Amino acid sequence: MRTLFVFAAAVVFPSVALAWEDTVEDVTLTSSTELYRGVEYTFWLPSEDSTLSVQLRADTQGDLDTIHKVDSTLAYDGEGLTHWFSGVVEGGTQNLSQNTNLSATIHVDLFGMTFTNQVWSESFAWKGESVFDTALIPQGWATSTVRAVADSLITVDTSFDVSEDIQLTFLGEIVPTSQVVLSGDHLAINGKATSELDWAMDMPLPVVNPGTMDMNANWTGKADATFGIDLLPTIGVCFTDFGCFESTFAYSWVMASETAEVVTHTTDFDHHMPAVAMMDPTLNFGEVLLGESKTLELSFDNHGLVDLEGEALIEGDGFTLDNIEVLAAGGDSGVLLVTFTPEEEGTVTGGVTFFTNDPLNPEIFVPVSGTGLEPIVVDPTDGNDGVGDEGGDPSDPNLRTGCACNATPAGPQGALGGLGLVAMLLLRRRRS
């Protein structure tokens, strides 16, 4: 039996576009940033060496929480992976919460008398919130400002007896304010940064393709924060012998400012992809008689949740496919029918090549093989199957004619046996 190896001279790439419909995932990025930590702010009105002055002291802590919502898109065009972020309507908020302790100390330097006394202290919490349209990054998007103001005016009306003859008073309105201007620097996906929305970045292929691509994202920006108070206080001192002296101030003062880096927590998520897996690494038809055909199933799975699409081409004499279209929905499987009809005696090898939109395995080759056999031809007129004393072919060396039951075997062993028989007969005649 001779072996015939057959290989196709060329494989034509399928005409379908080996791509998939863009996959889009909603991504939420959050951050928490501390502001105004570990600093106490003070100032004097109008000044510390004035006849009547007030010192305001503020100990404040702020927490800025941000939320950014974006669409993450992964695309495959048949050659490589690309990714981009897109903004969404009402895609972000920033919330400012602040806790502040304010106190007032009055300083008096009048008529040769100098003294300083704390006359008021109060703690309170306040909040602010703003909503912006989309993730903040520099290209084409404005900053977002959140301004937090106390829910109501802080009204002060207090007095303090320094002695039997001297009384201090402090009254008025105080409004604490805080403002944060949030601006973005960049968005990052799997460590690759972009400062533009809807800008496509090339993405490296994963090492393996289980049907998903692991992604992570974060947002980096800054917060320019200011804390201050608006106030209209009146301070006074009353002497039993001299009467009352008062001073009123209208003042707005920024007590503190700082710039803090804002980085969101890393958000992990997956993008789905088609992922082809062959259930049969090879296909062997075994022996098939010439003139007959044998069909086997070639099964494949799609481990991803994105539809697997493509075409299959077959090579090798005698091998055919029932259908060249490769289709399997996400998480489903598919089958192609391969038929072997040998054209001549011998072993034939070939293969089925899958061209799909699996980005990691866009081309998979499955070897196929089969052996063609000549059928055994029996002459219906030969009752002894070509063996015997009648009807045989005299030229057939395997044909035996007549009975050879008692014939002396031919060859050297037969000759030796004949010589032995003659010797025995001669010996008997001598003895007689």
C-alpha positions as a printed NumPy array, in Angstrom:
array([[  0.   ,   0.   ,   0.   ],
       [  1.405,   3.356,  -0.906],
       [  0.916,   6.591,   1.063],
       [ -0.181,   9.715,  -0.733],
       [  0.461,  13.063,   0.979],
       [ -1.613,  15.893,  -0.444],
       [ -1.27 ,  19.562,   0.54 ],
       [ -3.148,  22.54 ,  -0.856],
       [ -1.012,  24.887,  -2.869],
       [ -2.644,  28.016,  -1.386],
       [ -5.32 ,  28.938,   1.118],
       [ -7.504,  31.915,   0.295],
       [ -8.35 ,  34.043,   3.312],
       [-12.116,  34.202,   3.902],
       [-14.08 ,  37.181,   2.716],
       [-15.862,  37.865,   6.018],
       [-14.693,  40.739,   8.227],
       [-13.173,  39.012,  11.234],
       [-14.307,  41.509,  13.815],
       [-16.95 ,  41.756,  16.486],
       [-19.459,  44.353,  17.511],
       [-17.929,  46.773,  20.021],
       [-18.444,  45.741,  23.631],
       [-19.363,  48.535,  26.034],
       [-19.126,  48.4  ,  29.82 ],
       [-20.38 ,  50.964,  32.329],
       [-17.561,  51.955,  34.656],
       [-17.895,  53.938,  37.889],
       [-14.773,  55.472,  39.438],
       [-14.858,  56.801,  42.987],
       [-12.431,  58.71 ,  45.188],
       [-12.175,  60.032,  48.727],
       [ -9.775,  62.881,  49.515],
       [ -8.999,  64.588,  52.803],
       [ -8.777,  68.397,  52.946],
       [ -7.582,  70.92 ,  55.547],
       [ -6.048,  68.315,  57.807],
       [ -3.842,  69.122,  60.795],
       [ -3.876,  72.931,  60.572],
       [ -5.486,  75.52 ,  62.802],
       [ -6.303,  78.855,  61.161],
       [ -6.469,  82.158,  63.076],
       [ -6.781,  85.829,  62.279],
       [ -7.411,  89.112,  64.09 ],
       [ -9.918,  91.833,  63.258],
       [ -8.959,  94.479,  62.635],
       [ -5.486,  93.697,  64.123],
       [ -4.025,  92.306,  67.306],
       [ -2.729,  95.686,  68.52 ],
       [ -6.016,  97.534,  67.98 ],
       [ -7.889,  98.99 ,  70.937],
       [-10.698,  96.502,  70.409],
       [-10.05 ,  93.424,  68.287],
       [-11.357,  89.896,  67.911],
       [ -9.429,  86.768,  67.097],
       [-11.262,  84.052,  65.193],
       [ -9.807,  80.562,  65.308],
       [-10.951,  77.758,  63.014],
       [-10.123,  74.071,  63.205],
       [-11.727,  72.398,  60.176],
       [-11.611,  69.072,  58.358],
       [-13.077,  68.388,  54.923],
       [-13.781,  65.22 ,  52.969],
       [-14.23 ,  65.344,  49.203],
       [-15.912,  62.348,  47.564],
       [-16.119,  62.138,  43.775],
       [-17.909,  59.826,  41.364],
       [-17.042,  59.593,  37.661],
       [-19.127,  57.522,  35.261],
       [-17.778,  56.584,  31.836],
       [-18.405,  54.081,  29.085],
       [-15.497,  51.747,  28.368],
       [-15.481,  50.401,  24.797],
       [-13.341,  47.524,  23.506],
       [-13.213,  46.907,  19.757],
       [-11.553,  44.356,  17.476],
       [-11.2  ,  45.078,  13.768],
       [ -9.66 ,  41.762,  12.775],
       [ -6.125,  42.992,  13.332],
       [ -5.871,  44.419,  16.835],
       [ -7.702,  45.542,  19.965],
       [ -8.527,  49.195,  20.607],
       [-10.15 ,  50.891,  23.568],
       [-11.652,  54.277,  24.324],
       [-13.61 ,  56.05 ,  27.069],
       [-16.812,  57.96 ,  26.375],
       [-18.626,  60.373,  28.63 ],
       [-22.198,  59.942,  29.819],
       [-24.836,  62.503,  30.747],
       [-24.759,  63.38 ,  34.438],
       [-21.639,  61.318,  34.603],
       [-20.155,  62.733,  37.77 ],
       [-20.753,  64.233,  41.173],
       [-18.571,  65.65 ,  43.887],
       [-19.621,  65.877,  47.487],
       [-17.93 ,  68.006,  50.115],
       [-18.584,  67.43 ,  53.793],
       [-16.901,  69.545,  56.417],
       [-16.712,  69.712,  60.196],
       [-15.552,  72.978,  61.723],
       [-14.964,  74.361,  65.176],
       [-14.957,  78.176,  65.459],
       [-14.032,  80.226,  68.498],
       [-13.742,  83.982,  69.194],
       [-11.361,  85.703,  71.557],
       [-11.647,  89.436,  72.327],
       [ -8.58 ,  91.582,  73.019],
       [ -8.954,  94.923,  74.831],
       [ -6.276,  97.6  ,  75.232],
       [ -8.156, 100.613,  76.617],
       [ -7.535, 103.19 ,  79.313],
       [ -4.354, 101.477,  80.326],
       [ -6.094,  98.163,  80.791],
       [ -5.152,  95.189,  78.648],
       [ -6.805,  91.774,  78.761],
       [ -7.732,  88.914,  76.387],
       [-10.627,  86.497,  76.891],
       [-12.297,  83.792,  74.821],
       [-15.984,  84.68 ,  74.639],
       [-17.488,  82.166,  72.184],
       [-16.992,  78.696,  70.641],
       [-19.173,  76.473,  68.474],
       [-18.848,  73.33 ,  66.329],
       [-20.958,  72.532,  63.27 ],
       [-21.066,  70.368,  60.123],
       [-21.951,  71.468,  56.603],
       [-22.077,  69.989,  53.116],
       [-22.137,  70.816,  49.423],
       [-22.706,  68.885,  46.189],
       [-22.347,  69.466,  42.463],
       [-23.15 ,  67.37 ,  39.394],
       [-21.204,  67.485,  36.135],
       [-22.06 ,  66.022,  32.758],
       [-19.197,  63.678,  32.166],
       [-15.818,  62.558,  33.367],
       [-13.501,  65.5  ,  33.788],
       [-10.372,  65.387,  31.678],
       [ -8.721,  68.365,  29.994],
       [ -9.707,  67.813,  26.37 ],
       [-12.895,  69.789,  25.831],
       [-14.373,  69.605,  29.311],
       [-14.741,  72.314,  31.941],
       [-13.952,  72.025,  35.609],
       [-16.57 ,  71.32 ,  38.243],
       [-17.028,  73.547,  41.265],
       [-18.73 ,  72.587,  44.494],
       [-19.474,  75.246,  47.064],
       [-20.501,  74.303,  50.566],
       [-22.192,  76.815,  52.844],
       [-23.532,  76.288,  56.334],
       [-27.242,  75.488,  56.338],
       [-28.044,  78.682,  58.25 ],
       [-26.314,  81.77 ,  59.544],
       [-24.39 ,  81.369,  62.736],
       [-25.763,  84.066,  64.995],
       [-23.579,  85.125,  67.895],
       [-24.86 ,  87.05 ,  70.867],
       [-22.754,  86.528,  73.938],
       [-21.207,  88.502,  76.777],
       [-18.491,  87.865,  79.279],
       [-17.81 ,  89.578,  82.611],
       [-14.16 ,  90.32 ,  83.002],
       [-14.747,  91.839,  86.434],
       [-17.493,  93.592,  88.35 ],
       [-16.794,  96.751,  86.38 ],
       [-15.96 ,  95.406,  82.918],
       [-18.09 ,  93.365,  80.516],
       [-17.187,  92.12 ,  77.008],
       [-19.8  ,  91.559,  74.299],
       [-19.616,  89.76 ,  70.973],
       [-22.513,  89.597,  68.577],
       [-23.115,  89.3  ,  64.86 ],
       [-23.375,  86.809,  62.02 ],
       [-20.769,  84.334,  60.786],
       [-21.085,  82.281,  57.59 ],
       [-18.385,  79.662,  56.95 ],
       [-17.835,  78.781,  53.27 ],
       [-15.802,  76.206,  51.419],
       [-15.229,  75.831,  47.689],
       [-13.566,  73.067,  45.716],
       [-12.758,  73.325,  42.009],
       [-12.245,  69.837,  40.621],
       [-10.304,  69.31 ,  37.399],
       [ -9.045,  66.179,  35.676],
       [ -5.676,  65.219,  34.314],
       [ -6.166,  61.809,  32.717],
       [ -8.01 ,  58.535,  32.637],
       [ -6.072,  55.276,  32.627],
       [ -6.984,  51.807,  31.377],
       [ -4.669,  48.908,  32.256],
       [ -1.963,  51.467,  33.012],
       [ -2.294,  53.334,  29.692],
       [ -3.304,  56.972,  30.131],
       [ -5.413,  59.208,  27.93 ],
       [ -6.314,  62.868,  28.345],
       [ -9.074,  62.731,  25.727],
       [-12.467,  61.122,  25.64 ],
       [-13.35 ,  59.052,  22.558],
       [ -9.663,  58.658,  21.716],
       [ -8.818,  55.101,  20.653],
       [ -5.808,  53.449,  22.247],
       [ -4.194,  50.253,  20.987],
       [ -4.41 ,  47.487,  23.561],
       [ -2.087,  44.474,  23.809],
       [ -3.61 ,  41.059,  23.301],
       [ -4.079,  38.962,  26.428],
       [ -1.78 ,  36.015,  27.051],
       [ -4.754,  33.647,  27.186],
       [ -8.345,  34.115,  26.114],
       [-10.887,  32.573,  28.488],
       [-13.61 ,  34.69 ,  26.879],
       [-12.957,  37.835,  28.899],
       [-10.24 ,  40.468,  29.073],
       [ -9.346,  41.743,  32.531],
       [ -9.471,  45.538,  32.696],
       [ -8.816,  48.129,  35.372],
       [ -9.29 ,  51.884,  35.286],
       [ -8.803,  54.992,  37.386],
       [ -9.097,  58.764,  37.112],
       [ -6.488,  61.291,  38.24 ],
       [ -7.08 ,  64.972,  38.821],
       [ -6.775,  67.692,  41.44 ],
       [ -8.915,  69.68 ,  43.827],
       [ -8.213,  73.378,  44.411],
       [ -9.859,  74.005,  47.77 ],
       [-10.449,  77.212,  49.746],
       [-11.986,  77.663,  53.197],
       [-13.134,  80.989,  54.543],
       [-15.768,  82.908,  56.466],
       [-18.071,  85.805,  55.806],
       [-18.809,  87.755,  58.978],
       [-20.403,  90.892,  60.331],
       [-19.401,  90.987,  64.012],
       [-19.699,  93.665,  66.62 ],
       [-17.42 ,  93.609,  69.643],
       [-17.783,  95.829,  72.637],
       [-16.513,  96.528,  76.117],
       [-18.553,  98.22 ,  78.825],
       [-16.96 ,  99.943,  81.81 ],
       [-19.046, 100.865,  84.806],
       [-17.29 , 104.234,  85.082],
       [-16.659, 104.996,  81.392],
       [-19.58 , 103.522,  79.443],
       [-19.555, 101.164,  76.423],
       [-17.26 , 101.135,  73.423],
       [-18.145,  99.11 ,  70.293],
       [-16.602,  98.278,  66.944],
       [-18.29 ,  96.598,  63.921],
       [-16.538,  94.845,  61.025],
       [-17.796,  93.575,  57.699],
       [-15.314,  91.063,  56.467],
       [-14.817,  88.092,  54.125],
       [-11.641,  86.197,  54.603],
       [-10.081,  83.101,  53.022],
       [ -8.604,  81.303,  55.979],
       [ -6.96 ,  78.458,  54.075],
       [ -6.296,  77.166,  50.587],
       [ -4.684,  74.014,  49.306],
       [ -4.358,  71.867,  46.206],
       [ -4.808,  68.143,  46.678],
       [ -4.236,  65.347,  44.183],
       [ -7.349,  63.268,  43.623],
       [ -6.959,  59.681,  42.428],
       [ -9.913,  57.348,  42.214],
       [ -9.821,  53.84 ,  43.534],
       [ -8.849,  51.303,  40.889],
       [-11.965,  49.727,  39.412],
       [-11.669,  46.192,  38.042],
       [-14.047,  44.94 ,  35.365],
       [-14.164,  42.607,  32.353],
       [-14.704,  43.048,  28.65 ],
       [-16.124,  40.001,  26.892],
       [-14.642,  38.491,  23.724],
       [-15.283,  35.441,  21.543],
       [-13.001,  32.526,  22.409],
       [-12.857,  29.489,  20.123],
       [-11.864,  26.064,  21.441],
       [-11.675,  22.915,  19.33 ],
       [-13.191,  19.779,  20.827],
       [-11.264,  17.567,  18.393],
       [ -7.574,  18.419,  17.852],
       [ -7.411,  16.017,  14.89 ],
       [ -9.828,  14.106,  12.677],
       [ -8.961,  10.6  ,  11.418],
       [-11.36 ,   8.808,   9.054],
       [ -9.488,   5.515,   9.131],
       [ -9.939,   3.208,   6.106],
       [-12.638,   3.996,   3.555],
       [-13.265,   1.942,   0.415],
       [-12.93 ,   3.634,  -2.935],
       [-16.334,   4.666,  -4.197],
       [-17.701,   5.131,  -0.685],
       [-17.822,   8.144,   1.699],
       [-17.554,   8.675,   5.433],
       [-18.68 ,  11.77 ,   7.401],
       [-17.422,  12.911,  10.815],
       [-18.387,  15.829,  13.047],
       [-15.846,  18.569,  13.81 ],
       [-17.092,  20.37 ,  16.938],
       [-15.982,  23.692,  18.432],
       [-16.949,  25.751,  21.497],
       [-17.23 ,  29.478,  22.136],
       [-16.097,  30.149,  25.708],
       [-16.826,  33.867,  25.407],
       [-20.097,  35.777,  25.634],
       [-19.592,  37.553,  22.302],
       [-20.744,  35.738,  19.14 ],
       [-18.027,  33.715,  17.43 ],
       [-18.052,  34.285,  13.667],
       [-15.848,  33.259,  10.768],
       [-15.283,  30.778,   7.996],
       [-13.615,  27.405,   7.581],
       [-11.591,  26.196,   4.604],
       [-10.604,  22.592,   3.895],
       [ -7.62 ,  21.216,   1.998],
       [ -6.732,  17.709,   0.879],
       [ -8.007,  15.517,  -1.963],
       [-11.269,  13.819,  -1.132],
       [-12.164,  16.011,   1.866],
       [-15.199,  18.316,   1.766],
       [-17.173,  20.505,   4.178],
       [-20.93 ,  20.691,   4.351],
       [-20.746,  24.395,   5.266],
       [-17.923,  26.907,   5.537],
       [-19.685,  29.279,   7.94 ],
       [-18.453,  29.208,  11.548],
       [-21.05 ,  30.494,  14.009],
       [-21.509,  30.042,  17.761],
       [-23.347,  32.347,  20.119],
       [-21.737,  33.306,  23.411],
       [-21.298,  30.229,  25.597],
       [-22.579,  27.949,  22.821],
       [-20.981,  25.405,  20.466],
       [-21.076,  24.575,  16.768],
       [-20.482,  21.635,  14.432],
       [-19.123,  21.287,  10.908],
       [-19.555,  18.058,   8.936],
       [-16.408,  16.81 ,   7.196],
       [-16.742,  14.113,   4.523],
       [-13.967,  11.908,   3.134],
       [-14.474,  10.318,  -0.293],
       [-11.155,   8.733,  -1.333],
       [-10.217,   9.156,  -4.965],
       [ -7.45 ,   6.562,  -5.063],
       [ -5.798,   3.997,  -2.869],
       [ -3.487,   5.322,  -0.154],
       [ -3.407,   7.652,   2.832],
       [ -4.397,  11.254,   2.296],
       [ -3.68 ,  14.085,   4.735],
       [ -5.153,  17.569,   4.79 ],
       [ -6.769,  19.908,   7.234],
       [ -9.523,  22.322,   8.16 ],
       [ -8.492,  25.916,   8.876],
       [-10.773,  28.076,  11.034],
       [-10.63 ,  31.834,  10.475],
       [-12.584,  33.505,  13.303],
       [-12.929,  36.752,  15.22 ],
       [-11.163,  35.32 ,  18.257],
       [ -8.407,  37.951,  18.644],
       [ -5.96 ,  35.575,  20.287],
       [ -6.61 ,  32.608,  17.991],
       [ -7.767,  34.103,  14.679],
       [ -6.548,  31.034,  12.763],
       [ -6.699,  27.422,  13.943],
       [ -5.644,  24.404,  11.879],
       [ -7.125,  20.945,  12.514],
       [ -5.302,  18.08 ,  10.701],
       [ -7.474,  15.498,   8.94 ],
       [ -6.449,  12.18 ,   7.424],
       [ -7.938,   9.087,   5.87 ],
       [ -6.925,   5.996,   3.887],
       [ -8.505,   4.837,   0.628],
       [ -8.743,   1.057,   0.03 ],
       [ -9.419,  -0.939,  -3.147],
       [-12.482,  -3.15 ,  -2.587],
       [-12.062,  -7.016,  -2.815],
       [-13.537,  -8.227,  -6.126],
       [-15.02 , -11.806,  -6.114],
       [-15.733, -13.69 ,  -9.428],
       [-19.288, -14.994,  -9.066],
       [-18.568, -17.925, -11.548],
       [-15.782, -19.351,  -9.383],
       [-17.314, -21.767,  -6.91 ],
       [-13.971, -22.427,  -5.17 ],
       [-12.977, -18.759,  -4.851],
       [-10.21 , -19.292,  -7.393],
       [ -8.67 , -22.263,  -5.49 ],
       [ -9.022, -25.962,  -6.523],
       [ -8.732, -28.254,  -9.5  ],
       [-11.319, -26.579, -11.62 ],
       [-11.864, -23.085, -12.836],
       [ -8.53 , -21.851, -11.53 ],
       [ -5.975, -19.777, -13.309],
       [ -3.091, -22.11 , -14.33 ],
       [ -0.677, -19.197, -14.068],
       [ -1.617, -18.619, -10.408],
       [  1.306, -19.907,  -8.3  ],
       [ -1.08 , -20.497,  -5.414],
       [ -3.299, -22.786,  -7.479],
       [ -3.074, -26.499,  -6.634],
       [ -4.182, -29.111,  -9.26 ],
       [ -5.268, -32.633,  -8.306],
       [ -4.688, -34.35 ,  -5.012],
       [ -1.234, -34.174,  -3.505],
       [ -2.151, -35.886,  -0.248],
       [  0.588, -38.635,  -0.438],
       [  3.048, -36.827,  -2.615],
       [  6.586, -36.521,  -1.438],
       [  7.256, -32.963,  -0.509],
       [  9.346, -31.15 ,  -3.022],
       [ 12.674, -29.737,  -2.203],
       [ 15.697, -30.913,  -0.195],
       [ 13.656, -32.538,   2.6  ],
       [ 11.737, -34.675,   0.039],
       [ 14.949, -35.894,  -1.594],
       [ 16.462, -36.951,   1.714],
       [ 13.344, -38.881,   2.611],
       [ 13.536, -40.907,  -0.687],
       [ 17.187, -41.873,  -0.113],
       [ 16.4  , -43.173,   3.353],
       [ 13.654, -45.467,   2.004],
       [ 15.998, -47.054,  -0.596],
       [ 18.653, -47.748,   2.058],
       [ 16.157, -49.636,   4.253],
       [ 15.067, -51.908,   1.366],
       [ 18.724, -52.886,   0.542],
       [ 19.456, -53.736,   4.154],
       [ 16.48 , -56.123,   4.411],
       [ 17.542, -58.028,   1.253],
       [ 21.085, -58.643,   2.643],
       [ 19.723, -60.013,   5.935],
       [ 17.473, -62.404,   4.135]])
